[in-house]
Amino acid sequence: MEGYFFKPRKNFDFNPNEYDLGIPFWQTKTHLDMHFLNKIVKLDVSKHWNLYEYHKNYYLETKDKAVEEVFFRKLLKIVEEEKERYNQKDPRKISPREKQKLDNKIEKYEAFIKMLRSNDKWGVTTTDKDKLSSIGKDIRKNRKRIDSLKEDTFNQLKKELESLDKIDKGLTPNQESKLDSIVNNLKETLKTESLLQKENKRLREEFENEKKRYNDLNIKFKRIYVKPGSKINIKEGHFGTFISLIKNLQKIKEPNTSNEENQIEKILQTGAEKTWLKLISNNFTSNGKSISIKTLENYFYDDRELPKKGYYTEIVVLPKKIK
């Protein structure tokens, strides 16, 4: 995450603000996002909002054209990703002490995310189900208001009419005034009811539109989602072979069919390395077991070594074109 979102600790500052990030020597802004995550874990939950406000204010004051929503989205993203990364750890492969630390981190991250959700002014954390539920509540609330309004109006009108004495020679000035008041109240009530009915109609239309959008997204998700039992399985002992194959896919380039020394571009391109990791995790298993993003990070970043089991692979793009 870009360093300008966070306020770093000054070099040789041995009495920093509680919410400053980093170490006192040779401070850089390169890993302030990790320092921020560590600060979430270190601080008591009651101080999470102060931590958010402290760095938000720094960002808004120091960054040109800074927008709080951008800061909010970035912060939510890194905390959710870190929480998910820890959730993917296998508790059977860590010591009880490490598991306790892990559980504490996840608990702090969940508390921080909950705090962000409760202060979400932009609807960033609102899911489609939340929107549908909220609109449904508004519709039910308006229905109750309409029913209550009708009942109150009827009872009030009945009471007012009963208060008028039966007369033979017309209404007295006081009775005429009272009747005018009843008529005006009735008009206002009918006007309010009409407005509520229109609002309810708008909410119903919004509800149906959101419901349709949600259903459409759900259909699209089901089309691309691969169930665990339907994923492509990598045979036992060939995880290294598979990783070698994918790393070669990342590197293949267009064949140079001319003698010119033009820059040869990679055939498969992405600005996000993690896309490859998601592709593997979402579509493949190894010996019947899921492959976590964290596991894949061990082999794809910084030209790290391949898993020891398996074979090296090589992919060659021939200069002969497909016709």
Sine and cosine of phi, psi and omega as CSV:
sin_phi,cos_phi,sin_psi,cos_psi,sin_omega,cos_omega
0.00,0.00,0.65,-0.76,-0.06,-1.00
-0.84,0.54,0.67,-0.74,-0.09,-1.00
-0.91,0.41,-0.42,0.91,-0.09,-1.00
-0.94,0.35,-0.12,0.99,0.06,-1.00
-0.98,0.22,-0.33,0.94,-0.14,-0.99
-0.82,-0.57,0.50,-0.86,0.03,-1.00
-1.00,0.01,0.90,-0.43,-0.04,-1.00
-0.99,0.12,0.38,-0.92,0.11,-0.99
-0.96,0.29,0.64,-0.77,-0.01,-1.00
-0.97,0.26,0.50,-0.86,0.05,-1.00
-0.88,0.48,0.69,-0.73,0.04,-1.00
0.88,0.47,0.41,0.91,0.08,-1.00
-1.00,-0.05,0.96,-0.28,-0.06,-1.00
-0.99,-0.15,0.13,0.99,0.07,-1.00
-0.68,-0.74,0.87,0.49,-0.10,-1.00
-0.98,0.22,0.20,-0.98,0.15,-0.99
-0.91,0.42,0.54,-0.84,-0.05,-1.00
-0.83,0.56,-0.46,0.89,-0.09,-1.00
-0.98,-0.22,-0.02,1.00,0.09,-1.00
-0.90,0.44,0.46,-0.89,-0.08,-1.00
-0.90,-0.43,0.55,-0.84,0.12,-0.99
0.95,-0.32,-0.13,-0.99,-0.03,-1.00
-0.95,-0.31,0.29,-0.96,-0.09,-1.00
-0.98,0.22,-0.16,0.99,-0.06,-1.00
-0.87,-0.49,0.66,-0.75,0.10,-1.00
0.74,0.67,0.82,0.57,-0.07,-1.00
-0.95,0.32,0.72,-0.69,0.12,-0.99
-0.77,-0.64,0.17,-0.99,-0.02,-1.00
-0.98,-0.21,0.17,0.99,-0.14,-0.99
-0.95,0.33,-0.55,0.84,-0.08,-1.00
-0.84,-0.54,0.54,0.84,-0.03,-1.00
-0.92,0.39,-0.43,0.90,0.04,-1.00
-0.90,0.43,-0.62,0.78,0.04,-1.00
-0.94,0.34,-0.60,0.80,0.07,-1.00
-0.90,0.44,-0.60,0.80,0.02,-1.00
-0.90,0.43,-0.69,0.73,0.03,-1.00
-0.88,0.48,-0.65,0.76,0.04,-1.00
-0.91,0.42,-0.58,0.81,0.00,-1.00
-0.92,0.39,-0.60,0.80,0.06,-1.00
-0.85,0.53,-0.69,0.72,-0.03,-1.00
-0.94,0.34,-0.63,0.78,-0.07,-1.00
-0.94,0.34,-0.64,0.77,-0.07,-1.00
-0.98,0.21,0.43,-0.90,0.14,-0.99
-0.94,0.35,0.52,-0.86,-0.04,-1.00
-0.83,0.56,-0.55,0.84,-0.03,-1.00
-0.90,0.44,-0.28,0.96,-0.02,-1.00
-0.98,-0.21,0.04,1.00,-0.04,-1.00
-0.88,0.47,-0.66,0.75,-0.01,-1.00
-0.91,0.41,-0.63,0.77,0.04,-1.00
-0.89,0.46,-0.62,0.78,0.04,-1.00
-0.89,0.46,-0.72,0.70,0.03,-1.00
-0.87,0.50,-0.77,0.64,-0.03,-1.00
-0.88,0.48,-0.64,0.77,-0.05,-1.00
-0.87,0.50,-0.75,0.66,-0.05,-1.00
-0.99,0.17,-0.48,0.88,0.09,-1.00
-0.89,0.46,-0.73,0.69,0.00,-1.00
-0.89,0.46,-0.62,0.78,0.05,-1.00
-0.88,0.47,-0.71,0.70,0.00,-1.00
-0.88,0.47,-0.73,0.68,-0.03,-1.00
-0.91,0.41,-0.54,0.84,-0.04,-1.00
-0.99,0.14,-0.45,0.89,-0.14,-0.99
-0.95,-0.31,-0.33,0.94,-0.06,-1.00
-0.98,-0.21,0.78,-0.63,0.04,-1.00
-0.91,0.42,0.66,-0.75,0.02,-1.00
0.81,0.58,0.59,0.81,0.01,-1.00
-0.94,0.33,0.63,-0.78,0.02,-1.00
-0.79,-0.62,0.78,-0.63,-0.07,-1.00
-0.87,0.49,-0.59,0.81,-0.02,-1.00
-0.87,0.50,-0.61,0.79,0.04,-1.00
-0.89,0.46,-0.71,0.70,0.04,-1.00
-0.87,0.50,-0.70,0.71,-0.02,-1.00
-0.87,0.50,-0.73,0.68,-0.03,-1.00
-0.90,0.44,-0.68,0.73,0.00,-1.00
-0.89,0.46,-0.70,0.71,-0.03,-1.00
-0.90,0.44,-0.73,0.68,0.01,-1.00
-0.86,0.51,-0.65,0.76,-0.04,-1.00
-0.89,0.45,-0.75,0.66,-0.07,-1.00
-0.94,0.35,-0.57,0.82,0.00,-1.00
-0.95,0.32,-0.67,0.74,0.02,-1.00
-0.91,0.42,-0.65,0.76,0.01,-1.00
-0.91,0.41,-0.65,0.76,0.01,-1.00
-0.92,0.38,-0.64,0.77,0.05,-1.00
-0.88,0.47,-0.70,0.72,0.01,-1.00
-0.90,0.43,-0.61,0.79,0.01,-1.00
-0.88,0.47,-0.68,0.74,0.02,-1.00
-0.95,0.31,-0.55,0.84,0.02,-1.00
-0.90,0.44,-0.43,0.90,-0.04,-1.00
-0.99,0.12,-0.12,0.99,0.04,-1.00
-0.92,0.38,0.62,-0.78,0.01,-1.00
-1.00,0.09,0.93,-0.37,-0.06,-1.00
-0.89,0.45,-0.31,0.95,0.00,-1.00
-0.97,0.25,-0.27,0.96,-0.08,-1.00
-0.97,-0.25,0.17,0.99,0.03,-1.00
-0.80,-0.60,0.39,-0.92,-0.02,-1.00
-0.95,0.31,0.34,-0.94,0.04,-1.00
-0.83,0.56,-0.61,0.79,0.00,-1.00
-0.92,0.40,-0.69,0.73,0.03,-1.00
-0.91,0.41,-0.60,0.80,0.02,-1.00
-0.90,0.44,-0.62,0.79,0.03,-1.00
-0.90,0.44,-0.67,0.74,0.05,-1.00
-0.90,0.44,-0.66,0.75,0.00,-1.00
-0.89,0.46,-0.72,0.69,0.01,-1.00
-0.88,0.47,-0.61,0.79,0.01,-1.00
-0.91,0.42,-0.67,0.74,0.02,-1.00
-0.90,0.45,-0.73,0.69,0.00,-1.00
-0.88,0.48,-0.65,0.76,0.02,-1.00
-0.88,0.47,-0.68,0.74,0.00,-1.00
-0.93,0.37,-0.65,0.76,0.02,-1.00
-0.90,0.43,-0.66,0.75,0.02,-1.00
-0.90,0.45,-0.64,0.77,0.02,-1.00
-0.91,0.42,-0.64,0.77,0.00,-1.00
-0.92,0.39,-0.68,0.73,0.03,-1.00
-0.89,0.46,-0.66,0.75,0.04,-1.00
-0.88,0.48,-0.66,0.75,0.03,-1.00
-0.89,0.45,-0.67,0.74,0.04,-1.00
-0.89,0.45,-0.69,0.73,0.00,-1.00
-0.86,0.50,-0.65,0.76,-0.04,-1.00
-0.95,0.31,-0.25,0.97,0.01,-1.00
-0.89,-0.46,0.38,0.93,-0.02,-1.00
-0.99,0.17,0.96,-0.26,-0.02,-1.00
-1.00,0.00,-0.10,0.99,-0.13,-0.99
-0.91,-0.42,-0.06,1.00,-0.02,-1.00
0.97,0.25,0.35,0.94,-0.02,-1.00
-0.89,0.47,-0.64,0.77,-0.08,-1.00
-1.00,-0.07,0.04,1.00,-0.03,-1.00
-0.98,0.18,0.84,-0.54,0.02,-1.00
-1.00,0.08,0.22,-0.98,0.04,-1.00
-0.87,0.49,-0.62,0.79,0.04,-1.00
-0.90,0.44,-0.63,0.77,0.03,-1.00
-0.88,0.48,-0.68,0.73,-0.01,-1.00
-0.89,0.46,-0.71,0.70,0.02,-1.00
-0.88,0.47,-0.67,0.74,0.01,-1.00
-0.90,0.44,-0.66,0.75,-0.02,-1.00
-0.91,0.42,-0.69,0.72,0.01,-1.00
-0.91,0.43,-0.65,0.76,0.03,-1.00
-0.87,0.50,-0.66,0.75,0.03,-1.00
-0.90,0.44,-0.65,0.76,0.01,-1.00
-0.90,0.44,-0.65,0.76,0.02,-1.00
-0.89,0.45,-0.73,0.68,0.01,-1.00
-0.90,0.44,-0.61,0.79,0.01,-1.00
-0.90,0.44,-0.69,0.72,0.00,-1.00
-0.92,0.40,-0.61,0.79,0.04,-1.00
-0.87,0.49,-0.69,0.73,0.02,-1.00
-0.90,0.44,-0.63,0.78,0.01,-1.00
-0.90,0.43,-0.66,0.75,0.00,-1.00
-0.90,0.43,-0.73,0.68,0.01,-1.00
-0.88,0.47,-0.68,0.73,0.01,-1.00
-0.91,0.42,-0.63,0.78,-0.01,-1.00
-0.90,0.43,-0.68,0.74,0.02,-1.00
-0.89,0.46,-0.71,0.70,-0.03,-1.00
-0.91,0.41,-0.70,0.71,0.01,-1.00
-0.89,0.45,-0.66,0.75,-0.02,-1.00
-0.90,0.43,-0.70,0.72,0.01,-1.00
-0.88,0.48,-0.72,0.69,-0.03,-1.00
-0.91,0.42,-0.65,0.76,0.00,-1.00
-0.92,0.40,-0.68,0.73,0.00,-1.00
-0.89,0.45,-0.68,0.73,0.02,-1.00
-0.88,0.48,-0.67,0.74,-0.01,-1.00
-0.91,0.42,-0.68,0.73,-0.03,-1.00
-0.92,0.40,-0.67,0.74,-0.02,-1.00
-0.91,0.41,-0.62,0.79,0.03,-1.00
-0.92,0.39,-0.42,0.91,-0.01,-1.00
-0.97,0.24,-0.29,0.96,0.04,-1.00
-0.98,0.19,0.82,-0.58,0.02,-1.00
-0.94,0.35,0.56,-0.83,0.09,-1.00
-0.92,0.39,0.71,-0.70,-0.08,-1.00
-0.78,-0.63,0.42,-0.91,0.06,-1.00
-0.95,-0.30,-0.44,0.90,-0.13,-0.99
-0.91,-0.42,0.55,0.83,0.04,-1.00
1.00,0.00,0.02,-1.00,-0.06,-1.00
-1.00,0.00,0.57,-0.82,0.14,-0.99
-0.97,0.23,0.31,-0.95,0.05,-1.00
-0.80,0.60,-0.64,0.77,0.00,-1.00
-0.91,0.41,-0.64,0.77,0.02,-1.00
-0.94,0.35,-0.61,0.79,0.05,-1.00
-0.88,0.48,-0.68,0.73,0.02,-1.00
-0.89,0.46,-0.65,0.76,-0.01,-1.00
-0.92,0.39,-0.62,0.78,0.02,-1.00
-0.92,0.39,-0.66,0.75,0.05,-1.00
-0.86,0.51,-0.65,0.76,0.01,-1.00
-0.90,0.44,-0.65,0.76,0.02,-1.00
-0.89,0.46,-0.71,0.70,-0.01,-1.00
-0.89,0.46,-0.69,0.72,0.00,-1.00
-0.90,0.43,-0.67,0.74,0.04,-1.00
-0.88,0.47,-0.63,0.77,0.00,-1.00
-0.91,0.42,-0.66,0.75,0.03,-1.00
-0.88,0.48,-0.70,0.71,0.01,-1.00
-0.90,0.44,-0.63,0.78,0.01,-1.00
-0.90,0.43,-0.70,0.71,0.02,-1.00
-0.90,0.44,-0.60,0.80,0.04,-1.00
-0.90,0.44,-0.71,0.71,0.02,-1.00
-0.89,0.45,-0.66,0.75,0.01,-1.00
-0.89,0.46,-0.64,0.76,0.01,-1.00
-0.89,0.46,-0.67,0.74,0.02,-1.00
-0.90,0.43,-0.65,0.76,0.02,-1.00
-0.91,0.41,-0.61,0.79,0.03,-1.00
-0.90,0.43,-0.65,0.76,0.04,-1.00
-0.90,0.43,-0.67,0.74,0.02,-1.00
-0.90,0.44,-0.64,0.76,0.04,-1.00
-0.90,0.43,-0.62,0.78,0.04,-1.00
-0.89,0.45,-0.68,0.74,0.03,-1.00
-0.89,0.45,-0.68,0.74,0.00,-1.00
-0.91,0.42,-0.62,0.78,0.03,-1.00
-0.90,0.44,-0.67,0.74,0.03,-1.00
-0.90,0.44,-0.68,0.73,0.03,-1.00
-0.89,0.45,-0.65,0.76,0.03,-1.00
-0.88,0.48,-0.72,0.69,-0.02,-1.00
-0.91,0.42,-0.63,0.77,0.02,-1.00
-0.91,0.42,-0.70,0.72,0.02,-1.00
-0.91,0.41,-0.62,0.78,0.02,-1.00
-0.90,0.44,-0.68,0.74,0.02,-1.00
-0.90,0.44,-0.69,0.73,0.00,-1.00
-0.89,0.45,-0.67,0.74,0.03,-1.00
-0.88,0.47,-0.71,0.71,0.00,-1.00
-0.90,0.43,-0.63,0.78,0.03,-1.00
-0.89,0.45,-0.69,0.72,0.02,-1.00
-0.90,0.44,-0.62,0.79,0.00,-1.00
-0.90,0.43,-0.63,0.77,0.03,-1.00
-0.91,0.42,-0.70,0.72,0.02,-1.00
-0.89,0.46,-0.65,0.76,0.00,-1.00
-0.89,0.46,-0.69,0.73,-0.02,-1.00
-0.90,0.43,-0.50,0.86,0.01,-1.00
-0.93,0.36,-0.59,0.81,-0.07,-1.00
-0.99,-0.14,-0.28,0.96,-0.03,-1.00
-0.96,0.28,0.75,-0.67,0.02,-1.00
-0.96,-0.28,0.89,-0.45,0.02,-1.00
-0.90,0.43,0.52,-0.85,-0.02,-1.00
-0.77,0.64,-0.64,0.77,-0.03,-1.00
-0.97,0.25,-0.19,0.98,-0.04,-1.00
-0.96,-0.27,0.00,1.00,-0.02,-1.00
-0.95,0.32,0.38,-0.92,0.04,-1.00
-0.97,0.24,0.83,-0.56,-0.06,-1.00
-1.00,-0.09,0.70,-0.71,0.07,-1.00
-1.00,-0.03,0.83,-0.55,-0.06,-1.00
-0.86,0.52,0.57,-0.82,0.01,-1.00
-0.82,0.57,0.71,-0.70,0.01,-1.00
1.00,0.02,0.00,1.00,-0.05,-1.00
-0.84,-0.55,0.33,0.95,0.07,-1.00
-0.89,0.47,-0.66,0.75,0.04,-1.00
-0.90,0.44,-0.62,0.78,0.05,-1.00
-0.87,0.50,-0.71,0.71,-0.03,-1.00
-0.91,0.42,-0.71,0.70,0.00,-1.00
-0.89,0.45,-0.64,0.77,0.06,-1.00
-0.86,0.51,-0.66,0.75,0.01,-1.00
-0.89,0.46,-0.73,0.69,-0.01,-1.00
-0.90,0.43,-0.66,0.75,0.00,-1.00
-0.91,0.42,-0.53,0.85,0.09,-1.00
-0.95,0.33,-0.60,0.80,0.07,-1.00
-0.87,0.49,-0.62,0.79,0.02,-1.00
-0.89,0.45,-0.48,0.88,-0.15,-0.99
-0.99,-0.15,-0.22,0.97,-0.10,-1.00
-0.89,0.45,0.62,-0.79,-0.06,-1.00
-0.81,-0.59,0.28,-0.96,0.08,-1.00
-0.89,0.45,0.66,-0.75,0.05,-1.00
-0.94,0.34,0.61,-0.79,0.03,-1.00
-0.99,0.12,0.98,-0.18,-0.07,-1.00
-1.00,0.03,-0.01,1.00,0.04,-1.00
-0.83,-0.56,0.16,-0.99,0.00,-1.00
-1.00,0.06,-0.05,1.00,-0.01,-1.00
-0.96,0.27,0.57,-0.82,-0.02,-1.00
-1.00,0.00,0.88,0.48,0.05,-1.00
-0.99,0.17,0.42,-0.91,0.04,-1.00
-0.94,0.35,0.84,-0.54,-0.03,-1.00
-1.00,-0.05,0.83,-0.56,-0.07,-1.00
-1.00,-0.05,0.43,-0.90,0.09,-1.00
-0.92,0.38,0.55,-0.84,-0.01,-1.00
-0.98,0.22,-0.66,0.75,0.01,-1.00
-0.97,-0.22,0.89,-0.45,-0.14,-0.99
-0.83,-0.56,0.63,-0.78,0.14,-0.99
-0.38,-0.92,0.56,-0.83,0.04,-1.00
-1.00,0.04,-0.04,1.00,-0.03,-1.00
-0.83,-0.55,0.95,-0.32,0.00,-1.00
-0.85,0.53,-0.53,0.85,-0.09,-1.00
-0.93,0.37,-0.29,0.96,0.03,-1.00
-0.87,0.50,-0.62,0.78,0.04,-1.00
-0.90,0.44,-0.66,0.76,-0.01,-1.00
-0.90,0.43,-0.66,0.75,0.01,-1.00
-0.92,0.39,-0.63,0.78,0.03,-1.00
-0.84,0.54,-0.71,0.71,-0.02,-1.00
-0.94,0.34,-0.75,0.66,-0.07,-1.00
-0.88,0.47,-0.61,0.80,-0.06,-1.00
-0.99,0.16,-0.31,0.95,-0.14,-0.99
-0.82,-0.57,-0.14,0.99,-0.07,-1.00
-0.76,-0.65,0.45,-0.89,0.19,-0.98
-0.80,-0.60,0.34,-0.94,0.02,-1.00
-0.88,-0.47,0.91,-0.41,-0.05,-1.00
0.82,0.58,0.62,0.79,0.04,-1.00
0.99,0.13,-0.01,1.00,-0.03,-1.00
-0.94,-0.33,0.55,-0.84,0.01,-1.00
-0.90,0.43,0.43,-0.91,0.00,-1.00
-0.92,-0.40,0.91,-0.42,-0.06,-1.00
-0.99,0.16,0.42,-0.91,0.07,-1.00
-0.85,0.52,-0.65,0.76,-0.02,-1.00
-0.87,0.50,-0.68,0.73,0.03,-1.00
-0.87,0.49,-0.70,0.72,-0.04,-1.00
-0.92,0.39,-0.51,0.86,0.03,-1.00
-0.87,0.50,-0.43,0.90,-0.01,-1.00
-0.92,0.39,-0.31,0.95,-0.11,-0.99
-0.88,-0.48,-0.21,0.98,-0.13,-0.99
-0.96,-0.30,-0.30,0.96,-0.03,-1.00
-0.98,-0.17,0.59,-0.81,0.11,-0.99
0.85,0.52,0.59,0.81,0.06,-1.00
0.77,0.64,0.72,0.69,-0.01,-1.00
-0.96,0.27,0.29,-0.96,-0.07,-1.00
-0.93,0.36,0.37,-0.93,0.02,-1.00
-0.98,0.21,0.37,-0.93,0.16,-0.99
-0.85,0.53,0.55,-0.84,-0.16,-0.99
-0.95,0.31,-0.43,0.90,-0.02,-1.00
-1.00,0.04,0.71,-0.70,0.05,-1.00
0.84,-0.54,-0.29,-0.96,-0.06,-1.00
-0.78,-0.63,0.43,-0.90,0.13,-0.99
-0.96,0.27,0.51,-0.86,0.02,-1.00
-0.82,-0.58,0.28,-0.96,0.04,-1.00
-0.56,-0.83,0.72,-0.69,0.03,-1.00
-0.89,-0.46,0.79,-0.62,-0.01,-1.00
-0.89,-0.46,0.80,-0.60,0.10,-1.00
-1.00,-0.08,0.90,-0.43,-0.04,-1.00
-0.97,0.23,0.52,-0.85,0.00,-1.00
-0.95,0.30,-0.13,0.99,-0.01,-1.00
-0.99,0.16,0.83,-0.56,-0.05,-1.00
-0.99,0.15,0.49,-0.87,0.08,-1.00
-0.98,0.18,0.78,-0.62,-0.02,-1.00
-0.93,-0.36,0.00,0.00,0.00,0.00
